[in-house]
Amino acid sequence: MSKNAIGKPTPTDLTDWARVAAMSDEDIVCDDENPAMTDAAWQNAVMKVGKRAVGRPVSNNPKVSTTVRLSPEVIAYFKATGKGWQTRLDAVLREYLQTHPI
């Protein structure tokens, strides 16, 4: 974690994992905010291993980042159509490819 990151790292050495592993269900403190698991709750439980992926899922057909110089009128037109204007511009260019094969 960089020194500019927000939050503090959680040191794993502060947890006595051997003690946690040795605890029985009765040893675990439960309250209204952390009720004990019921058999019904375990029926719907899903086990996940590893870290959660961050960000969007990886696309099967990823787009390529590039820089293109377009006339101000073209940019203004597509931006005026609102959110998703770059996707619409991409669709127009794809349609052009279909109608004007090389």
C-alpha positions as CSV (number, residue, x, y, z in Angstrom):
1,M,0.0,0.0,0.0
2,S,1.4,3.4,-0.9
3,K,1.9,6.0,1.8
4,N,-0.7,8.2,0.1
5,A,-3.4,5.5,0.2
6,I,-6.5,6.1,2.2
7,G,-7.0,3.9,5.2
8,K,-4.6,1.7,7.1
9,P,-3.4,-1.7,6.3
10,T,-4.7,-4.5,8.5
11,P,-1.8,-6.4,10.0
12,T,-2.5,-10.1,10.0
13,D,0.0,-10.7,12.8
14,L,-2.5,-9.0,15.3
15,T,-4.9,-12.0,14.9
16,D,-4.3,-15.2,16.8
17,W,-5.4,-17.5,14.0
18,A,-4.7,-20.7,16.0
19,R,-7.1,-19.5,18.7
20,V,-9.7,-18.6,16.2
21,A,-9.4,-22.0,14.5
22,A,-9.8,-23.7,17.9
23,M,-13.0,-21.8,18.8
24,S,-16.3,-23.7,19.0
25,D,-19.6,-22.2,17.8
26,E,-20.4,-21.4,21.5
27,D,-17.2,-19.4,21.9
28,I,-18.1,-17.1,19.1
29,V,-19.9,-13.9,20.3
30,C,-23.2,-13.3,18.6
31,D,-25.5,-10.3,18.9
32,D,-28.4,-8.6,17.0
33,E,-26.0,-7.2,14.4
34,N,-24.1,-10.5,14.1
35,P,-26.6,-13.3,14.6
36,A,-25.5,-16.9,14.7
37,M,-25.8,-18.8,11.4
38,T,-28.8,-21.1,11.1
39,D,-29.0,-24.3,9.1
40,A,-31.3,-22.5,6.6
41,A,-28.7,-19.8,6.1
42,W,-26.0,-22.4,5.4
43,Q,-28.3,-24.0,2.8
44,N,-28.0,-20.8,0.7
45,A,-24.3,-20.1,1.4
46,V,-21.8,-19.9,-1.4
47,M,-18.1,-20.5,-0.9
48,K,-15.8,-18.1,-2.7
49,V,-12.1,-18.5,-2.7
50,G,-9.6,-15.8,-3.6
51,K,-9.9,-12.1,-4.1
52,R,-12.8,-10.4,-5.7
53,A,-12.0,-9.0,-9.1
54,V,-11.9,-5.2,-9.2
55,G,-13.4,-3.2,-12.0
56,R,-15.4,-4.4,-15.0
57,P,-15.2,-8.0,-16.3
58,V,-12.7,-8.6,-19.0
59,S,-14.3,-8.3,-22.5
60,N,-14.1,-11.0,-25.1
61,N,-13.7,-8.2,-27.7
62,P,-11.7,-5.4,-25.9
63,K,-11.6,-2.0,-27.6
64,V,-8.2,-0.4,-28.4
65,S,-7.3,2.9,-26.8
66,T,-6.2,5.4,-29.4
67,T,-6.0,9.1,-30.2
68,V,-7.8,10.5,-33.2
69,R,-8.1,14.1,-34.3
70,L,-11.7,14.8,-35.4
71,S,-13.3,18.1,-36.4
72,P,-15.0,20.1,-33.7
73,E,-18.4,19.7,-35.4
74,V,-18.2,15.9,-35.3
75,I,-17.3,15.9,-31.6
76,A,-19.9,18.5,-30.7
77,Y,-22.6,16.5,-32.6
78,F,-21.9,13.2,-30.8
79,K,-21.4,14.8,-27.4
80,A,-24.8,16.5,-27.8
81,T,-26.4,13.1,-28.0
82,G,-25.5,12.5,-24.3
83,K,-23.9,9.7,-22.4
84,G,-22.5,6.9,-24.6
85,W,-21.5,9.3,-27.4
86,Q,-18.2,7.4,-28.0
87,T,-20.1,4.1,-28.3
88,R,-22.4,5.7,-30.9
89,L,-19.5,7.2,-32.8
90,D,-18.0,3.7,-32.8
91,A,-21.2,2.3,-34.2
92,V,-21.3,4.8,-37.0
93,L,-17.7,3.9,-38.0
94,R,-18.5,0.2,-37.9
95,E,-21.5,0.8,-40.1
96,Y,-19.3,2.6,-42.5
97,L,-17.0,-0.4,-42.6
98,Q,-19.9,-2.6,-43.5
99,T,-21.1,-0.4,-46.4
100,H,-17.6,0.5,-47.7
101,P,-15.5,-2.6,-47.9
102,I,-11.9,-2.2,-48.9
